[in-house]
Amino acid sequence: MIHVTKNEYNFLKLYKKHFCYDPAQEIKLDYPNQVAFYIPIQSSIQQLLSKPDVLNMLIKNYNETVNRNAVDTDLMYDYRHGSQAEENIILRDKPDSLLFQLYIDEIGLTNPIGAKKDTQKITMVYFQLDDLPSTVKSMLQSIGLVAMCNSNYLSTKSNKKKFFDPIVQDLNILQTRGLCIPNFASRLNFVFTVLTGDHLASNDIGGFQKSFSKGYFCRHCYMNYDERFTPLNEISHALRTTDEHDNLVKELLTLNNHTVLRGVVDDSPLSKLIGFHRVTSLPNDIMHDLHEGLCRKVLLAMLREISTKRLLSYGEIEDRLISFKYGFNDKENKPPILRKKHLAQGKLFGTASQKMCLFTLFPIIFFDIIEQLDTREVYTCLREIVSLI
């Protein structure tokens, strides 16, 4: 039977009836024209796990991971097997809890027929269940939207609190009460693991300074910007601890004068989220640190060495990269053409996946000369590190 609707109200009514549609909740901010939107995560998880085979797939992968770790406890397969999990109060009480993580990022929305300057930055918060198989987690369908807000609105402390409070409240209920899934006998327990994002977003959400060109810019240790080039065998940087950080936050809140204390500028809007701490719950940004950072620098160093040693000219390097035949699994991440003018300028274009494709295939593309490179040892060491991460 086909229903035809003539207005939005009837359309949404039918959508709720036939597709389990749960509308986003509006969050009122400081001013009447400022709103954000929140999608209840419990409803999203229920709908995800109610799909055919998804719950069975998740539980099967969870059991396999637990069994693999039982065979060799020295191996770390997920968050449960790390030292941080030992301090998690939810996992201590409910070791069978399923893992979920949050992800925060900005997207740009613009008028397709307008000027680019009209782009609106929107802060998006997503979630993902960590116990899904890797083949499923790599699919966009496995990522759920939690909330969204115009980034400009979140520049004030009060708006930021209003935006994140419903998220914290809902996630705490999920962790303490669990969730019932239709056609499943027992209640499922869940536990928060980490919040991922780029460094700017992570520092912002953690209450750290957002400038990386001065002061204590690292959220993991007390490295000062002026010491960033000092070899690590000549200096040591104390790691941040949860107790020390809590004391810094208390001191900041007492002063209440916009002071920056050792890189800390404020409390985190997620400070009341069970299992979250600013020091331990905001991991590094692997994509920018490795894929688009260190790996890119090592690639450029190797290409420069090839030219400096006159093994190949920049033009010959360009020709070799163009003529290389990428396999079926690498075609999607085939890097863009690297022109000799780009090499001369020290530029390496492409996405993080494309840079990693070139980084991985470098020994094959330049199989006949790689043994002559002094940078090969650095590449080999970094390649091993990347494979472990």
C-alpha positions as CSV (number, residue, x, y, z in Angstrom):
1,M,0.0,0.0,0.0
2,I,1.4,3.4,-1.0
3,H,0.8,6.5,1.2
4,V,0.9,9.9,-0.4
5,T,1.5,12.8,2.0
6,K,0.8,16.5,1.3
7,N,2.7,18.0,4.2
8,E,5.8,17.4,6.4
9,Y,3.8,16.5,9.5
10,N,2.1,13.5,7.8
11,F,5.4,12.5,6.2
12,L,7.2,12.3,9.5
13,K,4.2,10.5,11.1
14,L,4.4,7.8,8.5
15,Y,8.2,7.7,8.7
16,K,8.0,7.1,12.4
17,K,5.4,4.3,11.9
18,H,7.1,2.4,9.2
19,F,10.9,3.1,9.7
20,C,11.3,3.5,13.5
21,Y,12.2,7.1,12.9
22,D,13.4,9.0,16.0
23,P,13.6,12.7,15.3
24,A,16.6,14.7,16.4
25,Q,16.1,16.7,19.6
26,E,16.5,20.4,19.5
27,I,19.0,22.0,22.0
28,K,18.2,25.6,22.8
29,L,21.4,27.7,23.2
30,D,22.1,31.2,24.5
31,Y,20.1,33.2,21.9
32,P,16.7,32.4,20.3
33,N,18.3,31.9,16.8
34,Q,20.9,29.5,18.1
35,V,20.0,25.9,18.2
36,A,21.9,22.6,18.0
37,F,20.6,19.0,17.4
38,Y,21.0,15.8,19.3
39,I,20.1,12.3,18.3
40,P,19.6,9.9,21.3
41,I,22.4,7.4,21.1
42,Q,20.4,4.7,22.8
43,S,17.8,4.8,20.0
44,S,20.6,4.7,17.4
45,I,22.3,1.7,18.9
46,Q,18.9,-0.1,19.2
47,Q,18.2,0.4,15.6
48,L,21.7,-0.6,14.5
49,L,21.6,-3.8,16.5
50,S,18.1,-4.7,15.4
51,K,19.3,-5.0,11.8
52,P,19.6,-8.6,10.6
53,D,22.9,-10.3,11.7
54,V,24.5,-7.2,13.2
55,L,24.1,-8.2,16.8
56,N,25.2,-11.8,16.1
57,M,28.2,-10.4,14.2
58,L,29.1,-8.1,17.1
59,I,28.8,-10.8,19.8
60,K,30.8,-13.3,17.7
61,N,33.6,-10.9,17.2
62,Y,33.6,-10.0,20.9
63,N,33.9,-13.7,21.9
64,E,36.6,-14.3,19.4
65,T,38.6,-11.4,20.7
66,V,38.2,-12.5,24.3
67,N,39.3,-16.0,23.4
68,R,42.4,-14.8,21.4
69,N,43.5,-12.7,24.3
70,A,43.0,-15.6,26.8
71,V,45.5,-17.7,24.7
72,D,48.2,-15.0,24.9
73,T,47.5,-12.2,27.4
74,D,50.6,-10.3,26.2
75,L,48.8,-9.4,23.0
76,M,46.6,-6.4,22.9
77,Y,43.5,-6.7,20.6
78,D,41.4,-3.8,21.8
79,Y,40.9,-1.2,24.6
80,R,40.1,-4.0,27.2
81,H,43.6,-5.3,27.1
82,G,45.3,-2.0,27.8
83,S,46.4,-0.6,31.2
84,Q,43.8,2.2,31.0
85,A,40.9,-0.3,31.0
86,E,42.1,-1.6,34.4
87,E,41.1,1.9,35.8
88,N,37.7,1.9,34.2
89,I,35.0,1.5,36.8
90,I,32.4,0.3,34.4
91,L,34.7,-2.5,33.0
92,R,35.7,-3.5,36.5
93,D,32.0,-4.0,37.5
94,K,30.8,-5.3,34.1
95,P,33.7,-6.9,32.2
96,D,31.3,-8.0,29.5
97,S,30.4,-4.4,28.5
98,L,30.6,-3.6,24.8
99,L,32.9,-0.8,23.8
100,F,31.9,2.4,22.1
101,Q,33.9,5.5,21.2
102,L,33.1,9.0,20.1
103,Y,34.5,11.0,17.2
104,I,34.4,14.8,16.8
105,D,35.1,16.7,13.6
106,E,34.1,19.8,11.6
107,I,32.5,19.8,8.2
108,G,31.9,22.8,5.9
109,L,28.5,23.5,4.5
110,T,28.1,26.1,1.7
111,N,25.6,27.4,-0.8
112,P,26.3,25.5,-4.0
113,I,25.6,28.5,-6.1
114,G,27.1,31.0,-3.7
115,A,30.6,32.1,-2.7
116,K,32.9,29.9,-0.8
117,K,33.2,32.6,1.9
118,D,29.7,31.7,2.9
119,T,30.8,28.3,4.2
120,Q,29.4,27.4,7.6
121,K,31.5,25.3,9.9
122,I,29.5,22.6,11.6
123,T,30.8,20.6,14.6
124,M,29.7,16.9,14.3
125,V,29.8,14.3,17.0
126,Y,29.7,10.6,15.9
127,F,29.8,7.2,17.7
128,Q,31.0,3.7,16.7
129,L,30.8,0.3,18.4
130,D,34.4,-0.9,18.8
131,D,33.4,-4.6,19.0
132,L,32.1,-4.7,15.4
133,P,34.5,-6.6,13.1
134,S,37.1,-4.5,11.3
135,T,35.5,-5.2,8.0
136,V,32.3,-3.6,9.2
137,K,33.9,-0.7,11.1
138,S,35.6,0.4,7.9
139,M,32.2,1.1,6.4
140,L,30.5,4.4,6.7
141,Q,27.2,2.7,7.7
142,S,28.8,1.6,11.0
143,I,29.2,5.2,12.1
144,G,26.3,6.9,13.8
145,L,25.6,10.6,14.2
146,V,25.1,11.9,17.8
147,A,24.9,15.6,17.6
148,M,25.6,18.7,15.4
149,C,26.0,22.4,16.0
150,N,27.3,25.5,14.3
151,S,30.9,25.8,15.4
152,N,30.7,29.5,16.0
153,Y,28.0,28.9,18.7
154,L,30.4,26.7,20.7
155,S,32.9,29.5,21.2
156,T,31.1,30.4,24.4
157,K,31.5,28.2,27.6
158,S,27.7,28.3,28.3
159,N,26.8,27.1,24.8
160,K,29.4,24.4,24.9
161,K,28.0,23.1,28.2
162,K,24.4,23.2,26.9
163,F,25.5,21.2,23.8
164,F,27.4,18.5,25.5
165,D,25.3,18.1,28.7
166,P,22.6,15.9,26.9
167,I,25.3,13.8,25.4
168,V,27.0,13.2,28.7
169,Q,23.6,12.5,30.5
170,D,22.5,10.0,27.8
171,L,25.9,8.2,27.7
172,N,26.0,7.9,31.5
173,I,22.5,6.3,31.5
174,L,23.7,3.9,28.7
175,Q,26.7,2.9,30.8
176,T,24.9,2.4,34.1
177,R,21.7,0.8,32.9
178,G,22.6,-0.9,29.7
179,L,20.2,-1.5,26.8
180,C,17.5,-4.0,25.9
181,I,17.5,-5.2,22.3
182,P,14.3,-6.8,20.8
183,N,14.6,-10.6,20.4
184,F,17.7,-10.7,22.6
185,A,17.4,-12.5,25.9
186,S,19.7,-10.4,28.2
187,R,20.5,-6.7,28.7
188,L,23.6,-5.4,26.9
189,N,26.1,-3.3,28.8
190,F,28.2,-0.6,27.2
191,V,31.3,1.3,28.2
192,F,32.9,4.5,26.8
193,T,36.5,4.1,25.7
194,V,38.0,7.3,24.0
195,L,37.0,10.4,22.0
196,T,39.0,10.7,18.8
197,G,39.5,13.8,16.6
198,D,42.2,16.0,15.2
199,H,44.6,17.8,17.6
200,L,42.7,21.1,17.5
201,A,39.3,19.4,18.3
202,S,40.8,17.2,21.0
203,N,42.6,20.1,22.7
204,D,39.4,22.1,22.6
205,I,37.2,19.4,24.1
206,G,39.9,18.6,26.7
207,G,40.2,22.2,27.9
208,F,43.8,22.6,26.6
209,Q,45.2,25.5,24.7
210,K,44.4,25.5,21.0
211,S,47.7,27.2,19.9
212,F,50.5,24.8,18.9
213,S,53.1,27.5,18.4
214,K,53.8,28.6,22.0
215,G,53.7,27.4,25.5
216,Y,52.8,23.8,26.6
217,F,51.1,22.7,23.4
218,C,51.0,18.9,24.1
219,R,48.1,17.4,26.0
220,H,50.1,14.3,26.9
221,C,53.2,15.8,28.5
222,Y,54.8,19.1,29.6
223,M,56.9,19.8,26.6
224,N,57.4,23.5,26.0
225,Y,57.3,24.9,22.4
226,D,60.8,26.2,22.8
227,E,62.1,22.7,23.6
228,R,60.5,20.9,20.6
229,F,63.7,20.5,18.6
230,T,65.8,19.3,21.6
231,P,66.8,15.6,21.1
232,L,65.0,13.3,23.5
233,N,68.3,11.8,24.8
234,E,69.2,15.3,26.1
235,I,65.9,16.2,27.8
236,S,63.0,14.4,29.4
237,H,59.4,15.7,29.6
238,A,57.2,14.7,32.5
239,L,53.9,13.0,31.4
240,R,50.7,14.6,32.5
241,T,48.8,12.7,35.2
242,T,45.2,12.7,36.1
243,D,45.7,14.0,39.6
244,E,48.0,16.8,38.5
245,H,45.6,17.8,35.8
246,D,42.7,17.8,38.2
247,N,44.6,20.1,40.5
248,L,45.4,22.5,37.6
249,V,41.8,22.6,36.6
250,K,40.7,23.4,40.2
251,E,43.3,26.2,40.4
252,L,42.0,27.6,37.1
253,L,38.4,27.6,38.2
254,T,39.4,29.3,41.4
255,L,41.3,32.0,39.7
256,N,38.6,32.5,37.0
257,N,40.8,35.1,35.1
258,H,41.4,33.4,31.8
259,T,44.9,32.3,32.9
260,V,46.7,29.4,31.0
261,L,48.3,27.0,33.4
262,R,50.9,24.7,31.8
263,G,48.7,24.4,28.7
264,V,45.4,24.1,30.5
265,V,42.8,26.8,29.9
266,D,39.5,25.3,31.2
267,D,37.6,22.2,32.4
268,S,36.3,19.8,29.8
269,P,32.5,19.8,28.9
270,L,32.8,16.0,29.1
271,S,34.4,16.0,32.6
272,K,31.3,14.3,34.1
273,L,31.1,11.5,31.5
274,I,31.8,8.2,33.1
275,G,35.2,6.8,32.0
276,F,36.4,10.1,30.5
277,H,39.4,12.0,31.6
278,R,41.1,14.8,29.6
279,V,44.6,13.2,30.0
280,T,43.8,9.6,29.1
281,S,40.7,9.7,26.9
282,L,42.0,11.9,24.0
283,P,44.4,9.8,21.9
284,N,46.8,11.0,19.3
285,D,45.7,11.8,15.8
286,I,47.3,9.0,13.8
287,M,46.2,10.3,10.4
288,H,47.8,13.8,10.8
289,D,50.8,12.6,13.0
290,L,51.8,9.6,10.8
291,H,50.0,9.4,7.5
292,E,50.2,13.1,6.6
293,G,53.0,14.0,9.0
294,L,56.0,11.8,9.6
295,C,55.4,9.4,6.7
296,R,55.2,12.3,4.3
297,K,58.5,13.8,5.6
298,V,60.3,10.5,5.3
299,L,59.0,10.0,1.7
300,L,60.2,13.5,0.7
301,A,63.6,12.8,2.4
302,M,64.0,9.6,0.4
303,L,63.0,11.2,-2.9
304,R,65.5,14.1,-2.3
305,E,68.2,11.6,-1.5
306,I,67.5,9.7,-4.8
307,S,68.0,13.0,-6.6
308,T,71.0,14.2,-4.6
309,K,72.9,10.9,-5.2
310,R,72.0,11.2,-8.9
311,L,70.3,7.8,-8.8
312,L,67.3,9.3,-10.6
313,S,66.4,12.8,-11.7
314,Y,63.1,14.4,-10.5
315,G,61.9,13.9,-14.1
316,E,62.7,10.2,-14.0
317,I,61.1,9.8,-10.6
318,E,57.9,11.4,-12.0
319,D,58.0,9.0,-15.0
320,R,58.5,6.0,-12.8
321,L,55.5,6.9,-10.5
322,I,53.3,7.5,-13.6
323,S,54.2,4.2,-15.2
324,F,53.8,2.1,-12.1
325,K,50.9,-0.4,-12.3
326,Y,48.9,-0.4,-9.1
327,G,47.2,-3.6,-8.1
328,F,43.4,-4.1,-7.6
329,N,43.5,-3.4,-3.9
330,D,45.6,-0.2,-4.3
331,K,43.8,1.4,-7.3
332,E,41.3,3.3,-5.1
333,N,44.2,4.9,-3.2
334,K,46.4,5.6,-6.2
335,P,48.3,8.8,-5.4
336,P,48.0,11.8,-7.8
337,I,50.8,12.4,-10.3
338,L,53.8,13.8,-8.5
339,R,55.4,16.3,-10.9
340,K,59.1,17.2,-10.7
341,K,58.2,20.8,-9.9
342,H,56.4,19.5,-6.8
343,L,59.4,17.4,-5.8
344,A,61.7,20.4,-6.3
345,Q,59.4,22.4,-3.9
346,G,59.2,19.7,-1.4
347,K,55.5,19.2,-1.8
348,L,53.6,15.9,-1.6
349,F,49.9,16.1,-2.6
350,G,47.1,13.6,-2.0
351,T,44.9,12.3,0.8
352,A,46.2,10.5,3.8
353,S,45.3,7.1,2.2
354,Q,47.1,8.1,-1.0
355,K,50.2,9.1,0.9
356,M,50.1,5.8,2.8
357,C,49.7,3.9,-0.4
358,L,52.9,5.5,-1.8
359,F,54.7,5.0,1.5
360,T,53.8,1.3,1.5
361,L,54.7,0.6,-2.2
362,F,57.9,2.8,-2.2
363,P,60.3,-0.3,-1.9
364,I,58.5,-1.9,-4.9
365,I,58.4,1.2,-7.1
366,F,62.1,1.9,-6.5
367,F,63.2,-1.7,-6.0
368,D,66.5,-1.3,-7.8
369,I,67.9,1.7,-5.8
370,I,66.3,1.5,-2.4
371,E,69.3,-0.4,-1.0
372,Q,71.5,2.5,-1.9
373,L,69.6,5.0,0.3
374,D,70.8,6.0,3.7
375,T,67.3,6.9,4.7
376,R,66.2,3.3,4.1
377,E,66.9,2.4,7.8
378,V,64.6,5.2,9.0
379,Y,62.0,4.1,6.5
380,T,62.2,0.4,7.7
381,C,61.9,1.5,11.3
382,L,58.9,3.8,10.6
383,R,57.3,1.1,8.5
384,E,57.4,-1.3,11.4
385,I,56.0,1.3,13.8
386,V,53.1,2.0,11.3
387,S,52.3,-1.7,11.0
388,L,52.0,-2.0,14.8
389,I,49.8,1.0,15.1
